[in-house]
Each structure stands twice: as structure tokens, then as C-alpha cells.
Amino acid sequence: MLILSRKVDEEIILGNDIVIKISQIAKGSVKIGIEAPKETLILRGELKKQIEQSNQKALVDTDANTLKDLSKLLKK
């Protein structure tokens, strides 16, 4: 992991087309701006974990009969 120190208005460049800019530092919080192509997915870490957990739960909740029924429908 690369750890950098930055001040307000300083930037970090990722690749050729992603710029992370520090916009504000106050009370133990840092606000950043991210410039990236529209097709680049940007998620907060906790949201990504929540999505992964939700997907895992959906897999567990799907029972074998549901999969068999779906398989029958796809064969028609």
C-alpha cells in the first residue's frame, strides 16, 4: 500500500485519467474530489462490502428448487 501525505488543493494522479484532489481537511475528516471517466466505477469501501454481503445472502437464500425451476424455463 502506498501512503501519501497531501495538503488542501494538492492532487494524486492515478494512471492517465484519474485525479484525486484534497478539497478540505477539518475535524478528523478529509474531503476529496475525484475526476475520472464516466465509465469508471467509484464506490465507498463500506458500500462495496454491503453489496458483496447482499450478493452472498442472495446466493444462500436461493434454494435448489428455484434453480431447477429456472433451468426448466430456460430450456423451453
N, C-alpha and C positions, 0 to 999 in steps of 0.2 A: 504494500500500500504506500502510495506517495502522499506525504503530508506537507502542505504548503501554508505559509503564513501570508495573509493578504490584508491590505487596508482598504477602506472605503474607496470606491471607484477603480480599484485595481482589478485585473481580469486574469482568468485562466483560459487558455485555448486548448480545446480537445480536437485533435485531427485538424482538418482544414475548414470545418464548417460549424463548430460548436464553440460558443463563447459563454463563459460563466463570469458574471460580474458581481462583485460585492457592492450592494447598494446601501446597506445600513448595518451598523453594529450597535446594539444597545441592550442593556439588562440581560446579558447572557444569551442573547438571540442574535442570529445573523440573517439578514435578508439578502437573497441573491436573485439575480436576474439571469435567465438562460436564453440565449439566442441559438436556435437550431432549426434545421429544415422541418417543415410541417410533418413529414413522414416519420420523424424521429419520435419514438415513444418516450415520454418523460413521466415517471411515476415517483411519488414519495415512497421510501422504503417500507413504511408501515402499511401503505395501501397495497403494494405488491404482495406482502406477506398475507394480508387479508384475502386477496384474490386467490392466492395459492391454496390457503386453508379452505376457502369456499369451494374451490375446484376439487380438492381432496374429499371433502364432505359429500359433494355431489356424486363422486365415484363410489363411495361407500354406500350411500343411500340408494343407489341404483341396484335393484335386485336382479337375479338371473332371469326371472320370468319376463321382466321388462325388456331385457336384451333379446330374449328369444322372440318376443312379440315383434320387436323392431326388426329382427332378422327376417321374420316371415313377411313383413310388409315390404322390405327391400327386395325380396325375391319375386314379388308379384310384377 
